[in-house]
Every structure is written in structure tokens, then in C-alpha cells.
Amino acid sequence: MDRSVECIREVIVVEGKYDKNVLRQVVDATVLTTDGFSIFKDHEKKKLLLRLAEERGLIILTDGDGAGFVIRNHLKGLLPKDRVKHAYIPDVRGRERRKKTGSRAGLLGVEGMRPEVLLDALRRAGATMETGRRSSRGDLTKADLMEDGLSGRPDSAIRRAALLDALDMPARMTANALLEVLNLLCDRTAYKALVAALPQPAADECGADT
């Protein structure tokens, strides 16, 4: 159901799933994770971040420890400076409740920050705060992919590759990765237009779906 909410236009980039879960309770925004240092070798996610930076802008919100700054600096070197904002959390000593021991620096990460602290950090970074209807992006499901032949058919891998090419994204993404990309880049109307424009492969071109 549509509802009026305060949301952030930019895509927020955090380190892990716990950071993402906490942040989604604070603001209505698209939040992506680097999965820690995995971002260094994840070329598909890097390309997605570049695309989202150009289209919507990014806010990088990492932990305040050494690892967080290594990840932040890596992204700084990858992304266009004029399309990226940097949000910083304060140094607060302690450990998150789910952890038996604290970080090496002894500081709380993003997941340990109070909601008002996270909001203040985003505002200080210059986040674009919007009030209105929640975006229609994000409502595509696996059932849509199956209905449109993007999964579950012998030629699904070929159709996914064609759709990803139209989106200027890596062609070897899985169905799950494709679904994430579609929900970030398209609303349902745009998605249906892309599917309608897909070429129909000849029967002898169809390979086994992966």
C-alpha cells in the first residue's frame, strides 16, 4: 500500500547486512552492501554502483574503524566524485549486542548507532530528503521473471543476457542478481517495456538455463 514517508533519493552503501537492516528501520531508501572486502573482487556490483551513482547518486556510510575507511577509500577511487556523498558516524566506544567481543578499534559500527545519529550523519552528508509516495521500484518478484521467460525456460539464460545488455549490465548475472538489478533500476512499466523489446531467439540458439 502506498504511504507518505520521508525517504532518501540517493542509494546508500553500507558494509554488511546488519548495517542495512538497521538503516532500513530509520529511512526509506535503497541500501546496498559491499559485503565487507568482497567488493574488491565483485565486478558486477561495482558496475551496478557506477550505474546507480550516475542515475541517482550514492551515499557511502561505512564504519569508523580502519576496515571501514579502507572500503570507503576503495569506492572513492572507483566512483565519480561529483555523484558520491560521504556520511560519517561518530566514534562511540562499545560493542553491538549480537557480538561477543567488540571490534579491534573498540568502536560501535553503523549497526550500533542510534537512529537519530544515523539520520544526522545522512543529513550532514547532504542526503536528498523527499516526502511522498514510496517508489514503485522494488515490487518485481521471481514470478515476474518466470512469467516473462527470464527464468525456468531452456532459453532463459539467453533472454537474461539480452535484457542485461539493454541495461548495460554484465551479461552473466544469475536470475537472483538480475531481479535485484531490475528492482533498483526499473519500475514495472519500464521493466515490461524492456521485456517487450527483447529479441526472440531461434530454437537452435537456446541453451540450458543456469
N, C-alpha and C positions, 0 to 999 in steps of 0.2 A: 504494500500500500504506500502511495506517495505521502510524504510528510515534509513539513518545513523544518529544515535543520541548518545549523551552521556547519559549513563544510569548507574544505581547503581545495583549491583548484589544482595546485601542484601535486605531483606524485612524491610521496615521502619514502626515502630509502633508509632502512634500518638494518641492523646486523642479523638478528635472529627472530624466530617465530614468537618468542615470549615478548620481545620488544613490540612486534607487530600486534599481538593480542592486546597488550596494554594500550597502545596508541589508538587502536580502533575503538576502544571504550571512551576515548577522550574527544576525538574528532571524527567527522565523516570524511574520509579521504581514501584514496588508493595508496596502499602501503606495500612496498616490495622489500624483500630481504636479500642481503648479499650472501646469506648462509655462511657468515664468517669469512674466512680467507678463500672459500670456494670461488668467490667472484673472480679471483685472479685467473682462473682457467676456464671460467664459464663464458665462452664467446657468444653463445646465444643470448644470455641475459645482458651482456654488455651491449649487444646490438639493440636489444629492446630498450635499455636505459637511454641510449643515444636517441632512439626514435621518440621516446616519451619526453626527453629533455627538449627536443625541438618542438614538439606539439603542445606540451602542457607545462614544461618546466619541472625541475626537481628540487627537493629539499633534502639534504643529507643530514641525518640525525644519528650519529654513532655514539658509542660510549666514550667517556672521557679518559680512558686508560690508553696505554701505548698501542694496543691492538686496534682500538677504535680509530686512532689517528693514522695508523698505517693504512687501514681500509679507506679512510676519508681521503688521504693523500693520493692513493691509487686512483680513486674516482676523479679527483681533481685533474689528474693528468689525462684522463680519458674523455671527460665531458666538456662541452663548450662553456667557458666561464660565464658568459652572459645569460646562460639558461639554467644556472645552478645557484641555489641559495644554501647557506650553511647555518644550521641550528646547533647550538651547543648547550649541553646540560652543565650545571654547576658541579663542583667537586663536593660530594657528600659522602662522608665515611660510613661504612656499614656493609651489609650483605643482604641479598634478596632472600626471602623466606624459603624459597624452594631449594636453596643451595646449602649444603652442609658447611662449606667454607667460602669465604669471600674471595674476591679477585686478588690477583697478585698486588695490585695497587691499593687494595683495601677500600675501593670506592664503589658506590652504587652505580649500576648502569642505567640505561634508558628504562628498563622494565621496573626498576626500583624507585623511579621518580614519582612524586605526587602529581595528580592530573593538572593542578594549577601551574606547576613548574614546567611541565611539558608544553602547555598552552603558551606560557610566557616565552619559552625558548622559540617556539614556532613564530610567534608574533614578532619577536626581536629579529628573527631571520627575514622578515618581510613576507610571510606567507599571505597569499591572497585569500582572505576570508570571505565566503559567499553565503548568503542566506536564500534559500529557495527550495525547489524540488530536488530530491535526490536524483542523480543522473540515471538515465535508462541503461547506461552501460553496466555490465556485470550480471545481466539476467539470462545469458545464454547458458545452456546446460549440455551434457553429453547426449541427451535425447535429441537436441537440435543437430548435433554433428551426425548422429546415426540417420536421422530423417533426410539429411541432405547428402548422404553418401560419403561423409568425411571420416567415418569410422564404420567398421563392421562389414565392409564390402571388399571384394577382391581388388578393386581399383581405388580404394580409399587413400592409400599412400600417395598415389599419383594426384588425386584431387587435392589432398592436403598440400602437396608440394606446389601445385598451381596457385592455390589460394595464398600460401605464404609468399610466393613470388610476387603476387599482386600487392601484398602488404609490405614488400621489400624486407622480408624477414628470412632467416635461414630455412632452407627447404627440408631439412632432415628432422624437424621437430616432431615429437610424438603427438598423438591426439590430445593428451592432457596438457602438454605445453601449448599447443595451438589454442585450446579453449581459454587458457589464461591470457594469451596474447589478444584474442578476439574480445574478451571482456574488458581489456584495458584500452583497446584502440577503436572499437566499433560499438554503436548501438545496434538494436535489432534490425532497423531499416537498412543501415549501411551494410550489415552482415548479409542480409538477404540479397542486396544488390550485387555484392561480390560473388555470392554463390551462383546467382543467375548468369553472371558473365563468364563462369568457368567453362573452358572447352570440354567437350565430351570426348574422352579418349577412345580410340579404336579398341576393339576387343582384344587384338593381339598385343596391345601395349600394356594391358592390365597385369600387374604382378600381385603377388600375395601381400596382403596388408600386414603392417608391422606395428 
